[in-house]
Amino acid sequence: MNTCSATDRILNFSAGPATLPESVLRQAQVDLFNIDGSGIGICEHSHRGPVFGRVLEEAVANCREVGQIPDDFEILFLQGGASMQFTMIPMNFMFEGQVANYLDTGVWTNKSIIEAKKIGPVHLAYDGSQTNYDHCPVDSEIDLASDASYMHFCSNNTIYGTRFKSVPKTDSPVICDMSSDMFSKPIDWDLYDMIYAGAQKNLGPSGVVLVVVRKSMLEKCSDNLPSLLNYNAVAKKGSMLNTPPTFGIYLMGEVFKWILSEGGLLEIDKRNSHKAGLIYNVLDSCPDFYTVFAQEESRSLMNISFKTISPELDAKLITEAGTVGMSGLKGHRDLGGIRASIYNAFPVDGCVRFAEFLQTFAANN
Ligand SMILES: Cc1ncc(COP(=O)(O)O)c(C=O)c1O
């Protein structure tokens, strides 16, 4: 049998799909073959049978517990990636005679705006391209249209390594793309009407999207929408309008259990601050050598995007890191440089090792 021990695994700084907790992967190895002693693996069980029924029910319950999600929010597991939400949101929540406010803070919000414009009128309430997306705006920088259907923003910009410190204030419903920092810290649900997140960063494998939406929003969805693109229709069937992504839901459920076993989101948040601090401290201690892309007050705890003094040294850093078991550090093609993604499951020890590596690399070069 081909097994793999923790020592065979290298540090995976990939922005997503990204590293998952070891205990979750070990359990999945078992359950892939035979779950609950049923003699059948998780991918082979009917979605209508009792074993998957238990998996789904637990995933929803544990998701609610992890996020302290109030009962007036519905928890849905959808497909099509976070990008499908860029289309579904305007289809469901843009209404005649109203615009939707969009905050453009990077590549992904830009894509969401392009898709929304295909459905209806978009008001660009903030244009981050003017400052090369180097920060997330404070309220005074945002120009909201009044009486909007909703406001859409992205809490953490995976490519630029920027994040909102607080939720922008608005009178309209708030919809947030939390793909790259979902469940990295506690959430104040009073401030949101819908949050969505592609799983492949903090929650599980690609191919499943977590949507948490206020029940009062669901009542607005038109019956004329195609069923699979209608949040209300999917919610009425408990995410089982068609065959759901069973393995993705299973694995997300295991990640939720892992978060609870680690002490929940307060503990995870503390750990994430510590991890990011280790790396930012070294980058800040070598200001003549490293430049962090994000302005200080917008720095992400999940994605740290930076560069050295030349593209050649950036490439050298990535190559040398590869020789000591660190992968996935190449910056996004739109930004270049280096990006270290250190989501919930990325180990503290890995951040310590990377910080040491950065210190030595700066000294040697
Ligand atoms: C913030 C954010 N939103 C949306 C997406 C798109 O996700 P998907 O590829 O699942 O459609 C990504 C992908 O990395 C992302 O980082």
The ligand as an SDF file (V2000), in Angstrom:
LIG
                    3D

 16 16  0  0  0  0  0  0  0  0999 V2000
  -11.4810   35.9490   -3.6350 C   0  0  0  0  0  0  0  0  0  0  0  0
  -11.7930   34.9770   -4.7320 C   0  0  0  0  0  0  0  0  0  0  0  0
  -13.0120   34.9880   -5.3010 N   0  0  0  0  0  0  0  0  0  0  0  0
  -13.3360   34.1500   -6.2890 C   0  0  0  0  0  0  0  0  0  0  0  0
  -12.4370   33.2220   -6.7640 C   0  0  0  0  0  0  0  0  0  0  0  0
  -12.8510   32.2940   -7.8780 C   0  0  0  0  0  0  0  0  0  0  0  0
  -13.0410   31.0210   -7.3680 O   0  0  0  0  0  0  0  0  0  0  0  0
  -13.4040   29.7860   -8.3150 P   0  0  0  0  0  0  0  0  0  0  0  0
  -12.1720   29.4360   -9.0630 O   0  0  0  0  0  0  0  0  0  0  0  0
  -13.8300   28.7380   -7.3250 O   0  0  0  0  0  0  0  0  0  0  0  0
  -14.5070   30.1990   -9.2000 O   0  0  0  0  0  0  0  0  0  0  0  0
  -11.1680   33.1530   -6.1910 C   0  0  0  0  0  0  0  0  0  0  0  0
  -10.1930   32.1560   -6.6790 C   0  0  0  0  0  0  0  0  0  0  0  0
   -9.0560   32.0870   -6.2950 O   0  0  0  0  0  0  0  0  0  0  0  0
  -10.8310   34.0660   -5.1680 C   0  0  0  0  0  0  0  0  0  0  0  0
   -9.6200   34.0470   -4.6010 O   0  0  0  0  0  0  0  0  0  0  0  0
  1  2  1  0
  2  3  1  0
  2 15  2  0
  3  4  2  0
  4  5  1  0
  5  6  1  0
  5 12  2  0
  6  7  1  0
  7  8  1  0
  8  9  2  0
  8 10  1  0
  8 11  1  0
 12 13  1  0
 12 15  1  0
 13 14  2  0
 15 16  1  0
M  END
$$$$
